[in-house]
């Protein structure tokens, strides 16, 4: 469905109201509708195209890829993105760059309001060749909101084109966040990892996962380190840390996150967090809050 250009509207000075600059935002709900829209956008004759989408809590997308690169940012909720090489938890303070042709799958935690742009490979020169989680600046966040309100076939030489050019410049300067869990290539290990990513808080032991994957305990241990560069316990802890960081920065209480991720107590979770991050969850949240606001336990 093509998005039509907005018709000029004369401001109503008598009422004192200022008419909106953009028409109502065209937003697609659910993976099926947004998937059809994303597919249609791949062939639009513009270097960058944008889309707004809404997803319900718990929605899981199918594995897919795009001809264009994708830069996605959720205004609300958390979106977990899984590829053959790793997984990333994208919180509202972050965005994820997915290069052209990378197969991926998503899962939503909470209601996700997504802003995403698709970038032609020629326009993506200088962007990373692998998936990369990034900080997102207030400027870039507002630019993405502007981009999804533009006509699909916007004017490349005027204000619309300048917004797109600035978006690309901002993405290239965003700092990387190293928060991923590498995915093993072995299908048996990948099956285990996918199950853990679906439920990071489960506390099944190594013997359970060896049976689940159809291999011996010692084989699992040896293969896991060979394919991911870390032990099974370290990998699961990294997955839990990723989920914790995203959910904490989204405003969830420390106690709730700790128990939901399988820790016996908030203090056990805080001890892990401090060993890994070098500061407590409470201090991490204060550090990431520009207003220094109070945090909930």
N, C-alpha and C positions, 0 to 999 in steps of 0.2 A: 504494500500500500504506500503510494508516494505521498510525501508531506508537501502540501501546497504552500506557496509563499504567502506571508501575511498581507492582508489588504491594508492600505494606509487608513488610519482612523484620525479624524479631527478631534482634538481635545475639547472637552465640554467645560469651558471656562465659567459658565454660569453656575454650574453645580459645585465648582471648586475641586472636582475630582480630576486626577491625572490618569489617562487611559494607559493600560499596560503596554510596554514596548513590544512584547512578544505575544503571539496567540497562546492559548492554553497548551501546556506541555503534552506532547504525544508520548505516552508511556505504555510499554507492553508488559502484560502480566503473565508470569509463569514461563517455564522453559520452552514450552511448545510454541507459544506466540512469539516470544523473544527470539527463539531460534530461527523461525521463518523470516523475521525482520532482519536478523543478522546476516542470514544467507543472501537476502536481497541487497543488502548494503555493500556486499563484497564487490559488486560490479558497477557501483555508482562512479561516474567520471569525476571524482574529486580525490585529492591525495589523502584526506582524512574525513571520515564520516562518524557521526556520533549517534548514540541511542540511550534512552532512559528505559529502565525496566524495573519491575517489582517482583519479588519472590517471597513466598510464604515460608515460615519456619519449617525446617525439615525437608524442603524440596531438594531433590537430587537430580542433576542433569545427566544426560547421556554423554558418553565419550565422543568428542568431536574435535575438529580443528578448523582453522580459517586460513584462507589464502593470504589475508592481511595479518599484520601484527595487531595485538589487542592490548589496550591499557585500560584496566578496570579499577574502579573506585566505588566502594559502597558508602553511602551517606549514613546508613543505619545497618545494624546487624553485623554478622560476621560471615564471610564466604570462605570456605575451605576449597582450595584448588589443588587437584591431584594430577600430576603428569607421570610419565614413565621415569622421570629423573628425580622427582621429589614432590613434596607437598608444602603448601603455604597457607597460613591462616591470615586473611586480609580483614583487618579491623578498620573502622572509620578514619583513623589517623593515617592509614597507609593506602597504597595502591600496588597493583601487580602488573608488571610488563610480561606479556606472553609473546614470544617471537612468532613470525609467520610459520604456519605449518605444524606447530607443536600440538600434539594430541593432549586434550585435558578434559577433566570432569569436575563439576562443582557440587558443593553441598552447602545449604544455608542454615545458619544458626541464628534464630530470631528472624523477624521480617527484614528482608534486605531490600533497600532502595538503591539501585545500581546506576552509576553513570559510567559508560564505556565508550571508547573511541576505537575505530579500526583504521590502521595506518598502512598505506601502500608500502610494499617492500622498498621501493625506491626512495620513499620519504622517511623510511626508518633507518637509513644509513647513519651510523654513529650511536644507535641504541644497542643494548647488549644482545649477544647472540644466544643467551640462555634466559630462562625465566628469572626475574629479579624483583624482590619485594623492595618498595621504596617508601620513604617518607613522602607526605604530600603537603605542600605549602598552602596557606590560606589563599594565595593568589591562584594557584593551579586549581584548587577546589572550585573557586568562583568561575574560572575560565571554562572548566568542564560543564558547569551549570549553564553557561552561555552557549557552549557548543551544542548541547542537546536541544536547545531552543531555536537553533538556526534552521533555515530551510535545508532540505537534503542536498539540493543543488544550489548551494550558496554562491555568492559572488566572490570569486577568488582574489579580485584586485582591490576590494574595498575594505570596510571595517571587518566583515566576516572573515575574509582571508587573513587579515592581520591577527585576529583572535586565534585562528588555527596555527599560524606561524609562531605565535607566542606560546601556545600550548606545547608545541614540539620543542621549543627552546627551554621551557621550564622542565619538561620531562628529562631532558638530557642533563640538567644540573641537579636533579633530585638525588640525595644520598641513598646508598644502598643499605638495606637492613638484612643482615645475615641470619635469617631464621627459617631454615628449611630442614627437612628430614629426607635424606637421599633414599630413593626407591631402588631396591635390588632388581636385577634383571631376571634372576631365577624365578620361574613362575610359581613355585611352591612358596618361596619367601614373599613374593609379591602378594600372594593370596593372604598370607598372615598379616602383612603390613596393611593391606586394604581393610581387613577386619578391625585392626587396632585403630586406624584412622576414623572408622565409623563410630567407634566407641572407645575413646582414649582412656576412660576411667575404669575399664575392666581390670581386674587383678588376677587374671589367669596366669598360672606359672609356666615356665619354659616347657615342661613336659606336655601340658595341654596344647601349646602352640605347635610343638613338634608333631603331635598326633593330628592336629588340624591341617598342617601342611603336608602330612604323609611322608615324613622323614624322621630320622633319628635325632635325639637330642644333641649328640656330639656333632653330627652333620650340620644341623641348624646353626649351632654356635660357630663352627668353622666357616661355613658359607656366608653367614651374616657379616662377620668381620671382613671377609675377603671382598664382598660386594658393596658394602656401605662404608667401610673404614672405621666402623665403631661396633661395639658389642650390642647384642639385642637389648640389654637393659639400658644402655646409653641412648639407643635409638628411641625406645619407648619414652624415656625421660624427655628427650628433645621434642617429641610430639606433644607430650603433656605441657611442656614449657610453652610451646607455640600457642596451644589452645589457651593456656592461662594468661599469657601476655595479651592476647586479643580480647579475651573476655574481661580481664581487669580494666584494660583501657576503654572498654565499652561501658564500664560502670558497674559491673557485677561485684558483689561483696566477696572479700577474700575468703571468708568462711565457706560460702556456697561453692566457690570455684574449687577450693581445696578438697572438699568432700566429694564433689561431683567428679573430680579427676582421680579418685581412688586413694587419696591420702587418708591415713587414720585420723589425722587431726590437722587443724590450721597450722600448728607449730611445726609439724613434720613437713608440711608443704613449704612453710616459710624458710625452714632450714635448707631444703633443696634449692629454693629460689635464691637464697643468699649465696650458697656455694657456687651456683652457676652464673648469677648476674652480678655478684659482688655487692648487693644491697638488698634490703628487705622489700617485700611487695609494697608496703606502705610508702617507703622512701622512693621506690620506682615510680609510683603513681604521682607523688608530689613533684618529682623531677620532671615528669612528662606533662604536668599541668601548668600552663603559662600563668594561670591566676593564683597558683599555690593554694587551691581550695582544699577543704577538708575531705578526707576519704572515708568511705564506709568500711567497717569490718564485716 
